[in-house]
Amino acid sequence: MKTEVSTSQKKSFFRKKPLYLFEQDIKKNELRKVLGKWSLTAIGIGAVIGGGIFVFTGTAAHYHAGPALALSFVIAGIGCVFAALCYSEFASMLPVEGSAYAYAYGTVGELFAWVIGWGLVLEYAMGAMTVAVSWSGYFVKLVHLLGFDIPFWLRNDPFSANIYAQQAGLEKPMFALNLPALLIVWVVTYILVKGIKEAAGANNLIVVLKVTAVLFVIIVGIFYVVPSNWHPFVPEASIINGEDGTPRQAYGWGGIVSGASAIFFAYIGFDAVSTQASEAVNPRKDIPFAIIVSLIFCTVLYLLVSIVLTGMINYKEIVGEALKAPVAYAFDKVGQTWAVYIITFAATAGLISVMLVMMLGQTRVFLSMSKDGLLPSFFHSIHPRFKTPWKSTLLVGLIVSLVAALTPIDVLGEMTSFGTLFAFAIVCIAVWLLRKREPDRERPFRVPAINIIAPLGLILNTILIWQLSALSKQLAIGWLLLGLIIYFGYGRKNSHLNKIELND
């Protein structure tokens, strides 16, 4: 028997989307189911391996962990594994495109779901902006290695261009924008509008290229390792000048933990696999497989790269320009300048797939929120030929390209990490709650020892959030407050839960 939702249920911040409605969404799916388990795994690897491994390793080693950088990767990886297991159980039960947003909606309620969905916007959109600017930097370097130079006012945002002109003794430009960042976002947007099959094909090709480059770094770099660079492996805790010039605590076990937060950006993206559920051939089995395999594979590569890097050069020498490209600097320092070309080309190509997966995940989260009435129908408009949410894809492309082209992005890496860690923590809570409330529900994948793994995932990811800089936490909280304004102004009163009938 069906009964209308009561007034108190309609007004409740904790009203949950009935699980049978998720099943209806699955049946009404308009997207093409073309992704197998290996394509999904490649999407996970494509998102994870990118600028993080080529950039943040230097910062984390010099300012945080020293040679113990590998332990920072282990800590961050463990936090990700706990979350990955929880994501996998949910993905096997609810193979829909909303990822953590959808999981929270079915378990802890609408308000929490909105906050997580808005946090995922922070992760994916700002992550794509950050990666676009990073890609521009590598592209400019690659072009320079080939003997060409892009005018500084066409490779920097207006603020950065003014600073560059001042330092170089040049006249401040009347106009400036980061043209490479703007153009690459639109290339990715075009691929995404064309279709998921084309996007997955491009991603697979890039993944093969950059995994080959990472293996190259490990295999060749090991011959230039100087074991004395690893001693002491855990430097004594001390006070050093941080990246902003202010004194800060570094090294020791505290530095290892803060290093885990600093390099966490290198791990973001594996959760984007769960946003592709509606386009997976067998999502209940293949998404858990892809999430876990991609994360384990990337963690092993990260550990090996961090060990080789800190063995090739002393962590104290990673300063100045070396911080921007520590891996390339390491090979240059040992006299293998030819390797710089390979690494720079691989990083330039590899970052494209990171942007692709970030923007792909962003549009699928919007699609899920729009289907529930929390966002306008504009966001779930599907192209009749390409079967992609083309309008929201174009909107995301426009916003990401403009911000990347016109804004200096200093803390967006940490803000992206905030959104990711926040979602991870909530997913650990949600899967634990649902196991308690509905223990008999079919679960093709079950988190082992959930009473241990879920609480540890919550605690560890919360600790990593706490380790982020004060400014990034303040900006991220401001972003979440903006999301609440939109929810109370539009989402709550337009939610489909105001209209549907629930099973009595």
Secondary structure, DSSP 8 states (H G I E B T S, - for coil): -EEE--HHHHH-TT----HHHHHHHHHT--S---B-HHHHHHHHHHHHSSHIIIIIHHHHIIIIIGGGHHHHHHHHHHHHHHHHHHHHHHHHH---TTTHHHHHHTTT-HHHHHHHHHHHHHHHHHHHHHHHHHHHHHHHHHHHHTT----GGGBS-HHHHHHHHHHHT----S---BHHHHHHHHHHHHHHHH-HHHHHHHHHHHHHHHHHHHHHHHHHHGGG--GGGGSSSS---EEEE-TTSSEEEESHHHHHHHHHHHTGGGGTTGGGGGGGGGGBSSHHHHHHHHHHHHHHHHHHHHHHHHHHHHHHS-GGG--GGGGTSHHHHHHHHTT-THHHHHHHHHHHHHHHHHHHHHHHHHHHHHHHHHHTTSS-GGGG---TTT-S-HHHHHHHHHHHHHHHHH---SSHHHHHHHHHHHHHHHHHHHHHHHHHH-TTS--SS--TTHHHHHHHHHHHHHHHHHTS-HHHHHHHHHHHHHHHHHIIIIIHHH-GGGT-EEE-
